[in-house]
Amino acid sequence: MIAFPEIEPVIIQIGPLQIRWYGLMYVLGFTATYLLVQHQIKKQSLYDFAAHFENLNLLLIVSLVVGGRLGYVLFYNLPYYIENPLEIVATWHGGMSFHGALLTLIFAGYWFCRKKGLDFWKAADLYIVTVPIGLGLGRLGNFINGELFGRVTDVPWAMIFPTGGPLPRHPSQLYECFLEGVLLFVILWTLKEKKLPSGSLLGLFLLFYGIFRIIVEFFREPDAHLGFVVSVVTMGQLLSSFMIIGGILLFFLRYRRCSVGR
């Protein structure tokens, strides 16, 4: 067993103002996406995207936060928020859903690109290859907070989390950080150099993220208030299965459309 590295979640506090590691991870993720998308735009001389980059970036940041919160409310704890509607905006209490954030990002991006006459599929590929960085950093933030820990286990690298009871558990946040963050970024960043039809990288992201998330959910403790939704299937696995199906369909549809257009 490995001792859990108790890191103070709050980096700096000045009066009521707190700077937390989890919030810092969001800032670092947004910054990485900003710089890497900007790099791709310049490298590929995408002048039409350059003209609207700042506004699109701002819209996507707002969409991510709003969609992530609403997704958590709808998918994970709707009865509680119906009884306590003011808690919906209390994001500092925790509770964000990546699946909800992703849906909102896609719809907001599509709306913006259609309004400005931009190629949505190209824009999606520019951004999606950078998303794993934010995912990986977010999981590090979860680990520092000691939340979203894994199931009870006797593996040598198990940890006892401060709020996880007396038994050792999988550090599933670190599994997610590696699979959904590091590995997925390497896969997508490498594939972007291939001559794939626009939109293909979005499809591959949906496919691989869904697979990695389903794997990790076997080691992650289900939400206490939700548990298993169908037999031994968690909500994360259920939502990720739809991502896999959608990713496969999107990938082949984009390839088929590209082939027909030749």
Secondary structure, DSSP 4 states (H G I P E B T S, - for coil): --------SEEEEETTEEEEHHHHHHHHHHHHHHHHHHHHHHHTT-HHHHHHHHHHHHHHHHHHHHHHHHHHHHHH-HHHHHH-GGGGG-GGG----HHHHHHHHHHHHHHHHHHHT--HHHHHHHHHTTHHHHHHHHHHHHHHHT-S-B-B---TT-B--TTS-SS-B--HHHHHIIIIIIIHHHHHHHHTTS-PPTTHHHHHHHHHHHHHHHHHHTTBPPPTTT--SBTTB-HHHHHHHHHHHHHHHHHHHHHHHHHHT-
